[in-house]
Amino acid sequence: MADIRSYMKEKEKREKREKKQTDYKEKIARHKLASVYRVILILVLLAAFAVFLVVQYRRRTYTDYNTIATIPRESVSGATDVKLGSAILTYSKDGAHCTDSRGSVTWNQTFEIQDVILARNRGTVAIGEYNGRSIYLADSEKLLGEITTAMPVRQLSVSENGYVTAVLADTDITWINTYDSSGEMIRESRTHMDDSGYPMALSLSPNGELLLVAYVYVDAGILRTKIAFYNFGRVGENYSDGLVSSYVLTDTVVPYVGFLNDETAFSVGDNRLTIYSGGYVPEEAAGHLYDREIRSVFYGDRYIGLVFLSDNNENRYQLKVYDTESDKAKDFYFDMDYTDIFFGRDNFVIYNEAECQIMTMGGTEKFRGSFSKTVRLMAPVGNTYKYMLVTDDSIDTIQLK
C-alpha cells in the first residue's frame, strides 16, 4: 500500500510539473504570436503611411520654384546648348565645349564647320560636317578622338561607348561605315538604290552592338522602306553581313529611328510607329497607325512622344505618348509653343525660353509657370522635381515648391 501511495504522489507531482511546463510553453507561444501580430500591425501601418505619402506626393501640385544654386557662365554668340549626360554641350560653327554641373569646362574643341551634324547617345557625342570628312568624338568628361573619312559625310550615329557609324557619299554608291574611337574602321558596307535602297535614317544602340538602318527604295513602282538590324557581336557572326532581322513597310517613308535602350528600338514613319524588342535579334513588338503629319518626335528610356496639330478646336497641339512597357498610348493636349519636350520617370516637361508645363502620365498638371530668365536649355536633376536651367549668363538649379 505504501508503494502505491508513493507511486500516486509521484504521479501527481509529475503531472503538475508537466502541466506547468505545458502552461509555460503555451504562454511562450501566445507571447510569440502576440509579437508576430504586433510586427504585422506595425508593417501594415507603415505600408499604409507609405501609400499615403505616395498618394499625397502624386497629388501635390507646385506653383513656383526656388533657385537653390547658380553658377555663372559666358554665353557664345550663335551657339546651341544641348544636354550631354549630366553635362551641357555648347556648339557652334567655330567649335564646341562641354560644361559639367559645377560650371567647369571639361573639354574644348575648335573647328570651322559650316553645316554641323550632331549625333548624341546619352553622354557621348559625335560632331561632323555635312559633306565634310572629319568627325570629332567626345563624352561629357573628355575628348575621345577624331575620325577622318575617305568620303563626304552625310549622316552620323554614335553609341554610348564610342562607336560611330557614318553614311558616306560616293559617286553612285552610299557607304555605311562604322569606326571605333581611335578612328579604325571596324565595319564597311555599301548600298545602292537599285539594291538595298538609300539609308534615310540610322541609329546605334547604347552598347554599340546593334545598328538600325531605315532604307527607302522603289520596287515595281511602289515606294517601300526596309528596316534592317545589324548585330556587330557574336550573334551577328552567324548571319550574312550581320543582318539579323529586317522588315519591309509598303508606302511608308521612315525618316526617324532610335534606341530607347539596348533592347528596345523604334522607327517613326509618315503613317506608323513601330516598336522593336530584343537585344540580339530584334523583333517587331508593337505597331501604331496614324493619318496626320508629325511635327516632332521625343523619347526617353520608356516613352515615345509624337506631336501632332490638335484634332480639336480647343488646343493647338496633341501629344501622343506611347508606353513601351505596357503598349498603351495616351493623348495630351496643350497650347504652349515648345522648344523641347522630355520625359521623366512618370511625367513629361514641355518648355520654351519663357515658360514651362509639367504633366504626369495620369493627366495631372504638376506645374505651369514662367521663368525669371530666358532659358536656353532645361534638364532634369535626378528623379525629383528639381531641374537645371541654362541661360545666357548662368546655370541655375531650381526646386519646385
C-alpha positions in Angstrom: 0.0 0.0 0.0 2.9 2.4 0.8 4.4 1.7 -2.6 1.1 2.5 -4.2 0.6 5.8 -2.2 4.2 6.8 -3.1 3.6 6.0 -6.8 0.4 8.0 -6.8 2.1 11.0 -5.1 5.0 10.9 -7.6 2.5 10.6 -10.5 0.6 13.6 -9.2 3.8 15.6 -8.8 4.9 14.6 -12.3 1.5 15.6 -13.8 1.7 19.0 -12.0 5.2 19.6 -13.4 4.1 18.6 -16.9 1.0 20.9 -16.6 3.3 23.8 -15.5 5.6 23.1 -18.5 2.6 22.9 -20.8 1.2 26.2 -19.4 4.7 27.8 -19.7 5.0 26.6 -23.4 1.5 27.9 -24.1 2.4 31.3 -22.6 5.6 31.5 -24.7 3.6 30.6 -27.8 1.0 33.2 -27.0 3.7 35.8 -26.4 5.4 34.9 -29.7 2.1 35.1 -31.5 1.3 38.4 -30.0 4.7 39.7 -31.0 4.1 38.5 -34.6 0.7 40.3 -34.6 2.4 43.5 -33.3 5.0 43.3 -36.1 2.4 42.7 -38.7 0.3 45.6 -37.4 3.4 47.9 -37.5 4.2 46.8 -41.0 0.6 47.3 -42.2 0.6 50.8 -40.6 4.0 51.6 -42.2 2.8 50.4 -45.6 -0.4 52.4 -45.2 1.6 55.5 -44.3 3.9 54.9 -47.3 0.9 54.6 -49.6 -0.5 57.8 -48.1 2.8 59.7 -48.7 3.0 58.4 -52.3 -0.6 59.4 -53.0 0.0 62.8 -51.5 3.2 63.2 -53.5 1.4 62.3 -56.7 -1.5 64.7 -56.0 0.8 67.5 -54.9 1.0 70.4 -57.4 3.5 73.2 -57.5 3.0 76.9 -58.1 6.6 78.3 -58.0 10.2 77.3 -57.7 13.3 78.2 -55.6 16.7 78.7 -57.1 18.9 76.6 -54.9 22.2 77.1 -56.8 23.6 79.4 -59.5 26.8 79.1 -61.5 27.9 82.0 -63.8 28.7 81.2 -67.4 29.7 83.1 -70.5 27.4 82.8 -73.5 28.7 82.1 -77.0 27.0 84.1 -79.8 25.3 81.8 -82.3 25.8 78.7 -80.2 23.4 75.9 -79.3 23.2 74.2 -75.9 22.2 70.6 -75.6 22.2 68.1 -72.7 25.1 65.6 -72.7 24.6 63.1 -69.9 24.7 65.2 -66.8 26.7 68.0 -68.5 26.0 70.7 -71.1 27.4 70.7 -74.6 27.7 74.0 -76.3 28.5 74.1 -80.0 28.6 76.4 -83.0 30.3 76.7 -86.4 33.6 77.6 -84.6 33.9 74.8 -82.1 32.3 73.0 -79.1 32.9 72.7 -75.4 31.4 70.8 -72.5 30.5 72.2 -69.1 29.9 70.0 -66.1 27.3 70.6 -63.3 29.8 72.6 -61.3 30.3 75.0 -64.2 33.8 73.8 -65.1 34.7 73.3 -68.8 35.8 69.7 -69.1 37.0 70.0 -72.7 37.1 72.4 -75.6 37.5 71.7 -79.4 37.9 74.4 -82.0 36.9 73.8 -85.7 35.4 75.5 -88.7 32.2 73.8 -89.7 29.5 75.4 -91.9 26.8 72.8 -91.6 27.1 70.9 -88.3 25.9 67.3 -88.0 25.4 66.2 -84.4 24.7 62.7 -83.0 24.3 62.0 -79.3 23.8 58.8 -77.3 23.3 59.7 -73.6 26.7 61.0 -72.5 28.6 60.6 -75.8 28.6 62.9 -78.9 29.9 62.8 -82.5 30.2 66.1 -84.3 30.8 66.3 -88.0 30.1 68.5 -91.0 27.7 67.7 -93.8 29.9 66.8 -96.8 32.9 67.1 -94.6 35.4 64.4 -93.7 36.3 64.9 -90.1 34.3 63.6 -87.1 35.0 64.7 -83.5 34.1 62.2 -80.8 33.8 63.1 -77.1 31.9 62.3 -73.9 30.9 64.6 -71.1 34.3 64.3 -69.5 36.9 64.3 -72.3 37.6 64.3 -76.0 37.8 60.7 -77.2 39.3 61.1 -80.7 39.0 62.3 -84.2 37.9 60.2 -87.2 38.8 61.0 -90.8 36.7 59.5 -93.5 37.7 58.9 -97.1 34.4 60.3 -98.5 32.0 63.1 -97.6 29.8 62.5 -94.5 26.0 62.7 -94.9 24.7 61.2 -91.7 26.1 60.2 -88.3 25.1 58.0 -85.4 27.1 57.2 -82.2 26.9 54.7 -79.4 27.3 55.4 -75.7 30.6 53.5 -75.6 32.1 55.5 -78.5 31.4 53.7 -81.8 30.5 55.9 -84.7 28.5 54.9 -87.8 28.7 57.3 -90.8 26.8 57.4 -94.1 29.3 58.4 -96.7 28.5 59.6 -100.3 30.3 58.1 -103.3 29.6 58.7 -107.0 26.6 56.3 -107.3 27.1 54.2 -104.1 26.4 55.0 -100.5 28.7 53.6 -97.8 27.7 52.8 -94.2 30.9 52.5 -92.2 31.4 52.1 -88.5 34.5 53.2 -86.6 35.9 52.9 -83.1 37.0 55.8 -81.0 40.6 55.5 -82.4 39.3 56.1 -85.9 39.8 52.5 -87.0 37.1 51.2 -89.4 35.5 48.1 -87.9 32.7 47.5 -90.4 32.2 48.6 -94.0 29.1 48.1 -96.2 27.8 49.7 -99.3 24.3 50.2 -100.7 22.8 51.3 -104.0 19.3 52.5 -104.8 18.8 49.5 -107.1 19.7 47.1 -104.4 19.1 47.9 -100.7 18.0 51.5 -101.3 19.1 54.7 -99.7 19.6 55.0 -95.9 17.1 57.6 -94.7 17.9 57.2 -91.0 20.2 55.1 -88.7 20.9 54.6 -85.1 23.3 52.7 -82.9 22.3 51.0 -79.7 23.9 52.4 -76.5 26.2 49.5 -76.2 27.1 49.7 -79.9 26.2 46.1 -80.6 23.1 46.8 -82.8 22.8 49.1 -85.8 19.3 50.0 -87.1 19.0 51.4 -90.6 15.9 52.5 -92.5 16.4 52.2 -96.3 14.0 53.7 -98.8 13.7 52.1 -102.3 11.2 51.7 -105.2 10.0 48.2 -106.1 7.9 47.9 -109.2 6.8 51.5 -108.9 5.9 51.1 -105.2 7.7 53.0 -102.5 8.9 50.8 -99.7 11.1 51.1 -96.6 13.3 48.3 -95.3 14.0 48.3 -91.6 17.3 46.4 -91.0 19.0 45.4 -87.8 22.7 44.5 -87.9 24.4 42.8 -85.0 28.2 43.5 -84.5 28.6 40.9 -81.8 29.0 37.2 -81.7 25.4 36.6 -82.7 25.9 38.6 -85.9 28.8 36.4 -87.0 26.2 33.7 -87.7 24.3 35.9 -90.2 25.3 37.2 -93.7 26.7 40.7 -93.3 25.5 40.6 -89.7 21.9 41.3 -90.8 19.9 39.6 -88.0 16.4 40.8 -88.9 14.6 43.0 -91.4 11.1 44.3 -92.1 9.5 45.8 -95.2 6.9 48.6 -95.0 4.9 49.5 -98.1 4.0 53.1 -99.0 5.9 54.3 -95.9 8.9 56.6 -95.5 10.8 56.3 -92.2 12.9 59.4 -91.5 13.4 58.7 -87.8 14.7 55.7 -85.9 16.2 55.3 -82.4 17.0 53.1 -79.4 15.4 53.7 -76.0 17.9 51.2 -74.5 20.0 48.2 -75.6 16.9 46.0 -76.1 14.2 48.4 -77.3 14.2 50.3 -80.7 11.6 52.2 -82.7 11.0 53.6 -86.1 8.8 56.6 -86.9 7.3 56.6 -90.4 4.9 59.0 -92.1 1.9 56.8 -91.2 3.1 54.4 -88.4 5.2 54.0 -85.3 6.8 50.6 -84.9 8.5 49.3 -81.7 11.0 46.5 -81.8 12.2 44.3 -78.9 15.3 42.2 -78.5 19.0 42.8 -77.7 20.4 40.4 -80.2 17.8 39.7 -82.9 15.2 42.5 -82.6 11.6 41.6 -83.4 8.5 43.7 -84.1 6.7 44.1 -80.8 4.0 46.7 -81.5 2.7 49.0 -84.3 0.6 52.1 -84.1 -1.0 53.8 -87.1 -1.9 57.4 -87.6 -3.0 59.6 -90.6 -1.6 63.0 -89.7 1.7 64.8 -90.2 4.1 64.5 -87.3 5.6 67.8 -86.1 8.1 66.4 -83.6 9.4 63.2 -82.1 10.7 62.9 -78.5 11.6 59.8 -76.4 13.1 58.7 -73.1 14.0 55.4 -71.6 10.4 54.1 -71.6 8.2 56.6 -73.5 8.0 57.8 -77.1 6.1 61.0 -77.8 4.7 62.2 -81.1 3.4 65.8 -81.5 0.6 66.5 -84.0 -1.5 69.5 -84.6 -4.6 69.1 -82.4 -7.6 67.2 -83.7 -9.9 69.5 -81.8 -10.6 73.3 -81.8 -9.7 73.8 -78.1 -6.0 73.2 -78.3 -3.1 73.8 -80.7 -1.1 70.6 -80.2 -1.7 67.0 -79.4 1.0 64.8 -77.8 0.5 61.1 -78.2 2.7 59.2 -75.6 3.4 55.5 -76.2 4.5 53.4 -73.2 6.8 50.7 -74.5 6.3 48.6 -71.3 2.5 48.4 -71.5 2.0 49.1 -75.2 -0.5 51.8 -74.4 -0.9 55.3 -75.9 -2.2 58.3 -74.1 -3.3 61.7 -75.5 -2.4 65.0 -74.0 -3.3 68.4 -75.4 -1.5 71.7 -74.9 -1.2 75.2 -76.4 2.3 76.2 -75.5 4.9 76.8 -78.2 7.7 74.4 -77.3 11.5 74.4 -77.6 11.7 70.8 -76.3 9.8 68.0 -74.5 11.5 65.5 -72.3 10.2 62.6 -70.2 10.8 61.8 -66.5 10.0 58.6 -64.7 6.3 59.2 -64.6 5.9 62.7 -66.1 6.9 64.9 -69.0 8.0 68.5 -69.3 7.1 71.0 -72.1 9.0 74.2 -72.2 10.2 77.1 -74.2 12.5 80.0 -73.4 9.9 81.8 -71.2 7.6 79.2 -69.6 7.1 75.6 -68.6 4.4 73.0 -68.1 4.8 69.7 -66.3 2.3 66.8 -66.6 2.1 63.4 -65.1 1.2 60.4 -67.2 -2.0 60.2 -65.3 -3.0 63.6 -66.7 -2.4 65.8 -63.6 -0.8 69.2 -64.2 2.0 69.4 -61.6 3.3 72.8 -62.6 2.7 75.6 -65.0 4.7 78.8 -64.8 7.1 81.4 -66.2 10.8 81.6 -65.9 12.5 84.6 -64.4 15.2 84.5 -67.1 15.4 83.5 -70.8 16.0 79.7 -70.8 18.2 78.1 -73.5 18.0 74.6 -72.0 16.1 72.8 -69.3 17.1 69.4 -68.0 16.1 67.2 -65.0 18.3 66.7 -62.0 17.6 63.2 -60.5 14.1 61.8 -60.2 12.7 64.6 -58.0 11.1 67.9 -59.2 14.5 69.5 -59.5 15.8 70.9 -62.8 18.7 72.7 -64.3 18.1 75.9 -66.3 20.7 77.1 -68.7 20.5 80.8 -69.5 22.8 83.2 -71.3 24.8 84.1 -68.2 24.2 81.3 -65.7 23.4 77.7 -64.9 20.6 77.6 -62.3 19.4 74.6 -60.3 15.8 75.1 -59.3 13.4 73.1 -57.0 9.7 73.3 -57.4 7.7 74.4 -54.4 
